[in-house]
Amino acid sequence: MRQRVLRVALVAVLVALVLLAVPLATAMWAYFFADERNELEREALAAAVRVGPDFAAGDPVELPKASGEVRLGVYDTRMRLRAGHGPARADTETRRAGAGTVVRGHADGDLVAAVPVSQNEKVIGIVRAASPARDVWGRVLLGWLALGGVVLIALTAAVLVARRQARALTAPLEALSRQARAVTEGDLTARAAPSPIAEIDQVARTHNAMVERLAQLLQRERDFTANASHQLRTPLTGLQLGLETALTDPHADPRAALREALESTGHLHHTIDEVLRLAGAGQPSTQTPTAVQPLSGVLGFTEQRWHGLFADTGRRLTVAAEPETQDAPVPGRTVGQILDVLLDNALRHGRGRAEVTARSLGDTIAIDVQDEGSIRTDPAVLFDRGHTTGAGAGIGLALAKDLAETAGGRLALAGTDPTTFTLLLPPCGVPEVTHSL
């Protein structure tokens, strides 16, 4: 690319120099020859003044001293040399001057100027001035050499400027190519730097926007995989344990086990819907609204699912709600998923009794999830994906925070000792769906 830009610039400069130098060289050649002929004509006119009116009668002529290598000669009407220097018989240019006009021309390698001398409107003689043409060609060649030197200087300057401009033009493109290569090798943090060239800078901005979009899409896919794995692990484990218990206990009622398994699969179905809805955040055309349910139903189903899990570890779970929050409409599936994450976090990393309490804050519903454990983690990074308070992948709290934000709410750490998380939910309107989760 750089060599191509350099070649194009040099070709353009060479064409411009040729178009300028050839006419200039031609004009220089014409100027030197015209100047020499003018000088010969002046010398001849100065000598013609010395030719007296008695020249035709044989009066001798004393010619002035010519400058340089100019040779002066005087011819009579018979075209014979009477004085000075020149061919014994007049040449063609001199003969033409006999008609009464000044003649300029070439003769035997000389530049010639012939001036007629008149007396009473009659030509009585001709003054011939001549000089070697090689002297003029010497001056022409010196001028051409000077012109060639100027052309070489201009070409050298053009090469230096073209190389600098080629670097300035290609450096942003080379940098953009390196960033694109880094992206193809998997580095989605690579970004093209701004360029002083508007067109290249526009390409760089478009490239950065494309990479940013790709990074978001890939991150959303990774988050979806991690979210699905995190949210499905506990329900699947519970479903597997329930079925294994029913198979190993000969006195167990298989219908009860099947009903429990059916409820678990329904919950798994809703979990998948919520994870898919979260994966489509920022794309309204692909989202479907989550079901709105009374808060009492959401809390009841949550208590039903988690009471046994806490009891198996010798811990207690209590769920309570203020009377004015019982029928408050909330996005049931989303709130259920958030409570699942918080209770799973309390079960794994907390200790003692766990409490879920719903209270009213005017138009806002606050749901507190508290256990008797403590957190020493910086709240600023607690909800960052990949950060964990114990064993695990650090996905749950980040997922719960994202779910809360998609529902228009907010999840925050309200206390560190004991550990308390508070979910704030805006009003959702009249419940639209009242079936169980």
Secondary structure by P-SEA (a helix, b strand, c coil): caaaaaaaaaaaaaaaaaacaaaaaaaaaaaaaaaaaaaaaaaaaaaaaacccccccbbbbbbccccccbbbbbbccccccccccccccccaaaaaacccbbbbbccccbbbbbbbbbccccccbbbbbbbbaaaaaaaaaaaaaaaaaaaaaaaaaaaaaaaaaaaaaaaaaaaaaaaaaaaaaccccccccccccaaaaaaaaaaaaaaaaaaaaaaaaaaaaaaaaaaaaaaaaaaaaaaaaaaacccccaaaaaaaaaaaaaaaaaaaaaaaaaaaccccccccccbbbbaaaaaaaaaaacaaaaaaacbbbbbbbcccccccccaaaaaaaaaaaaaaaaaaccccbbbbbbbbcccbbbbbbbccbbbccccccccccccccccccccaaaaaaaaaaaacccccccccccbbbbbbbcccccccccccc
